[in-house]
Amino acid sequence: MKKIFPFILFSLSALLANAQNYKSDSLNLKLMSNHILTNYQCYKDLHDLCKHIGHRISGSPQAAEAVKWGKEVMEKIGCDRVYLQEVMVPHWVRGEAKASIIPSKGKPISMLISSLGNAIGTGAGGLNASILQINHIDDLKRMNPNDVKGKIVFYNFKFDQTNINTFESYGPCVYYRWGAPSEAAKLGAVGVVIRSVSSAFDDKPHTGSIAYDKKYPSIPAVAISNLDADQLETMLKTDQHISMQMTTTCQMLPDVMSYNVIGEIKGTEHPEEIICFGGHLDSWDIGEGAHDDGAGVVQAMEVLRVFLELGIRPKRTIRAILFMNEENGLRGAKRYAELAEQNSEHHILAIESDAGGSTPFGFSMTMEKEKREKVKRWSNLLLPYGLYSFDREGGGADVGPLNRKFKTPVMELMPDSQRYFDMHHSENDVFENVHRRELSLGAIAMAQMVYLVSMYGL
């Protein structure tokens, strides 16, 4: 009995301590939520970014202004340290883009096009060639090169509207933007038109990055809207001799110097253990980059702000990163991971917000099973804030290099995705299409997860 009694006392003490921690943590999470929802500072920050700077493709003057803006905001927040990381980034310029569909009979029909990011232009003289419709890449690969040579390939692969999680539809479609143009060039095509990688039914074409395979010629590549793609598909059913005239003047200029913007609060007990979180500061050069990824940028800064304004000191170092050049190169993320290795930094978690500013419902995670289980044990604390999903794999593009290089556990905030691909990479991605409360709920989710990991590790 004498041996058992100390054990009982220890167990009771542990239970009381855990109960006290739960009560204290629950109070702090509520304070964070209340503070963000009554100040809405991240929404004000997003307005400044979108309306005073606007779209900000890497290498552009607007991207340089965004770097300056991000640094000034984090300095004003009062971080322990704010600094810039140099990174050379590509400088692609969109230029002009216009096109017409020319049926075998009748007048040409003007059609809005959007050059794909990093694409080459047609030059001032333009390009005129007949259109070959391809519904699936396997159909193209079975074709005789003589039937493709000299034509503009129209990739008519459609966004699957049946998936409730629309990111499951994005993955299969994005190949036609990213890699399929070189498959067409391989068989002698002179240009590519893709159906926009989008769930939208409007007349706005969506851009996005292309990656040329250097083994084959680089050819002009553009997107058309879903409505225009439907029209072209219908026309091709009755007229096999339709051609397209398009002129694009996009070009790649020499790389320029840019920066990741970083702000941090030093940990009080384990400063060597780093929790980083963020989004990408660059955006495409149409729209305002509000959801992609102004939302992630301002949410990351709000995490630091709420810790400091409430006087909560993390036990581990917490670091917000505004990555540069996610959209057409991922140079900022790669550079961050390189410097983390050079500086022998130890990241215990990397969180990304790059899925829009809508209402969040959880986090996707790529990490060891025991770490995932530890996160899931916090679910009772997070459920009152609408966070219930912690089972999906994932982590985000900008935190990917940390995971690949160091096996760093990674997460990505998961907002509702129903409207995201209506706006993604298009003129629709503007400040007015972000809801103030939904954006703030994402900041709350990020802050709460960072709080728990900063206090208890992973």
Secondary structure, DSSP 4 states (H G I P E B T S, - for coil): -TTHHHHHHHHHHHHHHHHHHHHHHHHHHHHHHHHHHHH-HHHHHHHHIIIII----TTSHHHHHHHHHHHHHHHHHT-SEEEEEEEEEEEEE---EEEEEE-SSS--EEE--EEPBTPPP--TT-EEEEEEEESSHHHHHTS-GGGTTT-EEEE-PPP-TT-SSTHHHHHHHHHHHHTHHHHHHHTT-SEEEEE-SSS--SS-----B----TTS----EEEE-HHHHHHHHHHHHH-TT-EEEEEE--EEEEEEEEEEEEEEE--SSEEEEEEEEEEES---SSS--IIIIIHHHHHHHHHHHHHHHHTPPPSEEEEEEEES-TTTT-HHHHHHHHHHHHTT-EEEEEEE--S-SS-EEEEEEES-HHHHHHHHTTHHHHGGGT--B--S----TTTHHHHHHH---EEEEEE--TTHHHHTTSTT-SGGGS-HHHHHHHHHHHHHHHHHHHHH--
